[in-house]
Amino acid sequence: MDRVIDLDLAAVVLVERLAGRPDLQPSPITWNGFEAAFDEPFKTRRDEVVDPYSVGVAIRRGEEEGLRVLYAGSWTDMEYWSGDVADDVDLRVPGWDDWLDLPRFDAVMAEFLSLFRVIT
């Protein structure tokens, strides 16, 4: 996989976006590296990954669940479920056909987080 996007800078985008949504319960940011074995658990400390190929986060809000993983190749996996048993999981792969840069990743994160309902 080519390294198209800087995952360390993308992690900053994740942290900044999540800081703006205190109603969400994110997991620690997770990392995986090219050096990791296929079945090796993800790392939550960046310094434990020599050459990262992905950065991600799982998010909950009540019954809602979501997952966002950005790959060094510059696409992202997105899963969102409303928590309603009548709803299907929303699966998307932004950047697969048209790679993401940091501003586009930020926009994709904003769209993803907007799926989690804000109750006032």
C-alpha positions in Angstrom: 0.0 0.0 0.0 1.3 3.4 -0.9 1.5 6.0 1.9 -0.6 8.8 0.5 -1.9 10.6 3.7 0.0 11.4 6.9 -1.8 9.3 9.6 -0.3 11.3 12.4 -1.9 14.5 11.1 -5.1 12.6 10.5 -5.1 11.6 14.1 -5.0 15.3 15.0 -8.1 15.7 12.9 -9.8 12.9 14.8 -9.0 14.3 18.2 -10.1 17.8 17.2 -13.4 16.6 15.7 -14.1 14.4 18.7 -13.3 17.3 21.1 -16.2 19.1 19.6 -18.7 16.4 20.5 -18.6 15.8 24.2 -21.8 13.8 23.9 -19.9 10.9 22.2 -18.0 8.1 23.9 -15.0 7.4 21.6 -12.6 4.5 22.2 -9.0 5.3 22.4 -7.5 6.0 19.0 -6.1 2.8 17.6 -3.1 2.2 15.3 -1.8 -0.7 13.3 1.4 -0.9 11.4 2.9 -2.5 8.4 5.2 -4.4 10.7 2.3 -6.0 12.7 1.2 -9.6 12.2 -2.3 -10.0 10.7 -3.8 -11.2 14.0 -1.9 -8.8 16.3 -4.2 -6.5 18.4 -4.4 -2.8 17.5 -2.2 -0.5 19.5 -3.5 2.5 21.4 -0.1 4.1 21.8 1.3 5.7 18.6 4.9 5.1 19.8 4.3 1.3 19.7 3.8 1.4 15.9 6.9 1.9 13.8 5.3 2.3 10.4 1.5 2.9 10.6 -0.9 1.8 7.9 -4.1 2.7 9.8 -5.6 4.9 12.5 -9.1 4.5 13.7 -11.7 5.1 16.4 -14.9 3.4 17.5 -17.7 5.7 18.8 -20.8 5.1 20.8 -23.7 7.4 21.8 -26.4 5.6 23.6 -27.4 2.8 21.3 -25.7 4.3 18.3 -22.4 2.8 17.2 -19.8 3.8 14.6 -16.3 3.0 13.4 -13.9 5.0 11.3 -10.6 3.7 10.1 -8.3 5.7 7.8 -5.6 3.8 5.9 -2.3 5.1 4.7 -3.5 4.6 1.1 -5.9 7.4 1.8 -9.3 5.8 2.0 -11.4 5.2 5.0 -13.8 2.5 6.2 -16.9 3.9 7.9 -19.6 1.9 9.7 -22.6 3.5 11.5 -25.6 1.8 13.1 -28.4 3.9 14.6 -29.1 1.3 17.3 -32.5 0.6 16.0 -33.0 -3.1 15.1 -35.1 -2.1 12.1 -32.1 -0.2 10.6 -29.3 -1.6 8.5 -25.6 -0.8 9.2 -24.5 2.1 7.0 -21.2 1.1 5.4 -19.2 3.5 3.3 -15.6 3.7 1.9 -14.8 7.3 1.1 -11.6 7.8 -0.8 -11.6 4.4 -2.4 -12.1 5.8 -5.9 -10.8 9.3 -5.2 -8.1 9.4 -2.4 -8.6 11.7 0.5 -6.3 14.5 1.6 -6.4 16.0 5.1 -9.1 18.6 4.3 -11.3 16.0 2.7 -10.7 13.6 5.5 -11.8 16.3 7.9 -15.0 16.8 5.9 -15.6 13.1 5.9 -15.2 13.0 9.7 -17.6 15.9 10.1 -20.2 14.0 7.9 -19.6 10.8 9.9 -20.1 12.5 13.3 -23.2 14.2 12.0 -24.8 10.8 11.8 -24.8 10.7 15.6 -27.9 12.5 16.7 -27.4 15.6 18.9 -30.2 15.8 21.5 -30.6 19.2 23.0 
